[in-house]
Amino acid sequence: MISNAQEKYEARARALNTMLCVGLDPDFSKIPDRFENDEYPQLAFNKWVIDETHEYALAYKPNTAFYEARGARGIEELRMTMEYVQTQHPDILTILDAKRGDIGNTNLGYCAFAFDYLKADAITLHPYLGKEALQPFLDREDKLSIILCRTSNSGSEEFQDIKSEGKPLWEKVAENVAQKWNQKNNCMLVVGATYPQEMKRIREITGDMTFLVPGVGAQGGSVAGVLTNGLNSKAAGLIINSSRGIIFAESPKEEARKLVEEIGNYIKS
Amino acid sequence: MISNAQEKYEARARALNTMLCVGLDPDFSKIPDRFENDEYPQLAFNKWVIDETHEYALAYKPNTAFYEARGARGIEELRMTMEYVQTQHPDILTILDAKRGDIGNTNLGYCAFAFDYLKADAITLHPYLGKEALQPFLDREDKLSIILCRTSNSGSEEFQDIKSEGKPLWEKVAENVAQKWNQKNNCMLVVGATYPQEMKRIREITGDMTFLVPGVGAQGGSVAGVLTNGLNSKAAGLIINSSRGIIFAESPKEEARKLVEEIGNYIKS
């Protein structure tokens, strides 16, 4: 068994030739009625999604917001979901989409939550407080820190596009993470599919660093745009996330298969 | 009973003439031995701190990291802590120091966690994704959104000091929050005590907006520096936080009293 998250990612991506990340976002107002009366409704829904999609999945990415909405019960079902992936499919990467970021030692609490309690392989982080603050995450060389760089949402330009000497903030974040934060080879970046030109520039800046890419499908980003601009020198380096488009489909399996096929066809061509 | 968080804040500050916020950060490695064997150790510790300090407290501010470190159990004790404050001392403001920030509808989950499940009056937020993303928080006019502006940690300059046309990022955040985000008069800013000159400038930009001020004491910020530079035109507008300096003292009551006295003496002089 591989204990290092970076190696686990590379092994799974190579073995399956897949870049697909399935977002486990069990929005309580959207999960099918048949799960609602289960003792553990979010877990039951997630298990179904995982059973349907695991043969195509490089990674699963639960977003903590959907679980915290239900308080301690939701957190317990998040833990059970992570355990289900880790026991049934130990080769699949688990990314906790938590978008955390506090100062220094306070982050040890979030590290304990993500890496010890939930045993996640990776966590997403806000860059605003700087490297020194996030050092407790970066020190975990067995885990992955995935830093928000250019986010997929409309309105992300408000601060991310602020330019200093012609260079926008997202470019500075990409530079610093690639040059200064990634000393243990355990950093990745969040780069939205909705900003392909920015992705191209971030690829130039960061060499072969891997990007976690939200925003395909419902948010309007295209697979072709992502692959054209985001692939690294090894025709890899992308973890392409789909949440709603897969998990709330009638057949998550079919949607996952189609997305993997679309990615595969593009890379072959 | 006042249902609006902004009015609750103003009423408590006026009635007690206090600016003290006590950070409820029950780091498991630091809480006194006598609480460790309690069925609910973090709650038991917090209750003791609250019983000791409530007569001086404008606000209590639990940081979610210390509770999440213990998973669902910690979240349950966080909820019980909030409930204890809200039932025993309904006039005291509760600030969830969660430093959250996701895109659009995903934030509804965090709103449900902070405002509905925990019934917090306020939450701290990262600005990186912009106003449009954080709209679900800003739409809650009964609650307070406290946006990270200039954080107290060393290393905060990495991105916060990036200058565009001579204006650092923290200044742009202050401007945008004051001019564009605060349409429902429910925004505050986090401004670290460790950066008094920046605080002075942020005061100039934001008029009478209230600042949540961490960094006094253990982190090296001074009360005099904060009051000199941070008071608004009504000799108010500051929520000064102390965590470790109070909660891990032999007598939290005495430390809280001394800090309130120090603040009071300065304002009178």
Interface residues (C-beta under 8 A of the other chain):
Chain A: D25 D27 N63 T64 A65 F66 Y67 E68 A69 R70 G71 A72 R73 I75 E76 R79 K99 R100 G101 D102 I103 G104 T106 N107 L108 G109 Y110 A112 F113 Y117 L118 H126 P127 Y128 L129 G130 K131 E132 A133 L148 T151 S152 N153 S154 G155 S156 E157 E158 F159 Q160 I162 K163 S164 L169 K172 V173 N176
Chain B: D25 D27 N63 T64 A65 F66 Y67 E68 A69 R70 G71 A72 R73 I75 E76 R79 K99 R100 G101 D102 I103 G104 T106 N107 L108 G109 Y110 A112 F113 Y117 L118 H126 P127 Y128 L129 G130 K131 E132 A133 L148 T151 S152 N153 S154 G155 S156 E157 E158 F159 Q160 I162 K163 S164 L169 K172 V173 N176
